[in-house]
Amino acid sequence: MGSLHDWTRLALQGAFFGMVMALSTGPRKAPDGSKTGWSWADVVSSAMAGLFFGIGVTFHSRALHPPLVFILLLAVGGAFAVARLAPPKPPSIDKSPYRQ
C-alpha cells in the first residue's frame, strides 16, 4: 500500500496539480459577463483529477494492484459523475424590465 512518505508525496503532488488545474480555469462567468464565482463542480473535479494524478505519479504501475485500483476507480468515477451532474453554464440572469 505504500509508506507514509509515498502518501505524503501523493497528497502534495495531487494538491499542487489540483490547485493549478482549478486556478487555470478560473471562476465561472455568467452570459452577461459578470463573474458568478467558483462552481462546486469545478472544485470537486479538480480534486478528483489531483487525486488521480497523484496516485499515478507516486505509485506508477503499483497503482493497478487491488487496494489502490479501487481508489483510482473512485477518483475517475467521481470526476465523470461531477461532469455529468454539473450544469454546463451557470443560470442566466435576465435583467430585462419587460420580464413577465
N, C-alpha and C positions, 0 to 999 in steps of 0.2 A: 504493500500500500504506500510505501514511501516513508521517508523520515520527516522529522519536524522541519528540517532545512528545506526539503522538497516542497512541503506545503506552504511554508513561508514564501518561498520563491514563487510558487503558483499564485498566491494571494497578491504579491507585489506586482508581478508581471500582468496578471489579469486585471488588477485595479488600474494600472497605468494604461493598458490598452483600452479598457472600458471608458476611462475618462477622456482619452484622446479621441475616441470614436464619438462620444457624446458631445464634446466641445467642437468637433469638426462639423457636426450637423447644425448646432445652434438651436435657439428657441424657435418654435413654430411662428409663422406669420399668418394672419387672417387674410381673406381675399381682398380686404380694403387696404392692406399694407401694414396694419398695426400688429405689434408683437403680442401674441397670446400667452407666451411663457412656455415652459417645458412641458412636454406631454409625458404621462406616466408610461406610455408605451415606449417612448424613446429611452427612458431611463432603464426600464426592465430589459429591453432588447440589448442595450449597451452592456448591462451587467452580465447577461447570458453569453453574449459574444466574448466578453472578457474572461469569463469562466472557461469557455470552450478553448479560447486561445491559450490561457494559462495552463490548462491540462495538456494541450498538445505540445507546447514548448517545453514544459517541465518533464513530462513523462515519456514523450516520443512514442515508441511502439509499445511501451508498457501500459499505455492508456487503453489498450484494447483487451486487457485482462479483466475478468469478471467484476471485481469491485469497482474499478474506475469506469468501465464501459457504461454502467448504469447511470453514473453522474454525468457522463458525456452525453448520453441519450436524453437525459432530463434537460440538459442545457440546450441541446438542439431543438427538442420538442417545445420547450418553453419559448424559445425565440420564434419558432414558427407559429405557436399559439398567439403570442402577442402580435405578430404581424397580421394574423387573421382577425383578431378581435379589435384592433385599433382602427379608428376611423382614418381614412386616407387624408382627409383635410379637416381642420377644425371647423366648427359650425360657423356659417357666415352670419355677420351681424348686419341686419338691414336697418339703415338709419334714415330710410325714406319717410317723410312726413305723411305720405299717402298710403302707408301700410294699413291694411284692414285687419 
